[in-house]
Amino acid sequence: MQTIYRVILLGVVLFLAVLCYQIGFATGTYTVVGLGVVLEVAFWLGLFKKNRRHV
């Protein structure tokens, strides 16, 4: 995947995680907070993923 698309996708995932945290804590819905945790883990895993190049 190209670098710019990866950065945009990671930004969107992080934004959605923060949004889920805000909604979940404001309404007391822990399912939404759990979704935020899953999205944040996806962000961190995507951030530190190694690029594999096939030669």
Secondary structure, 3 states (H helix, E strand, C coil): CCHHHHHHHHHHHHHHHHHHHHHHHHHCCHHHHHHHHHHHHHHHHHHCCCCCCCC
